[in-house]
Amino acid sequence: MKIPNSGINNIKPISELRSYNKLLDEVTPENPVILTKNGYGKYAIIDISEYEKYERTQIANELVQIVNHARKGNLHSLEDVKKEIMNR
């Protein structure tokens, strides 16, 4: 997939990993590094705080889906919900 201009200014070819210390110094919460392979976006290097924020967002989205499912009449016990969440 070609990388659209989404405000990410730090796009580098994967060969830049040869100088990974220099590359990692460029990564900040506001400035992820996108690595390309054959001219296409392949990997993103992001700050750990941004990754943790992403994980929390994913968990929150799953919880919203569970609540919406329950509101449609497909109710589950609290214990069943806890087991489902903990097994993911």
C-alpha angles and dihedrals in degrees: 000000000000112000111247117217096266098159093276106131101175105081117151137170115256089247087075087078087082085078094039096156091058090044094050091050088063094058115099132154089264096040119052119179118233116205120206130205117200089349095306129107109260111154139020124208109202136176113266092241089058090049091051090050089051091051092050090050091051092051091047090051091052091051091050090052091051092050092047090050090051092048090057089065099265095120126183132187118260089247091055091050092049091050091048093051095044093050094058 
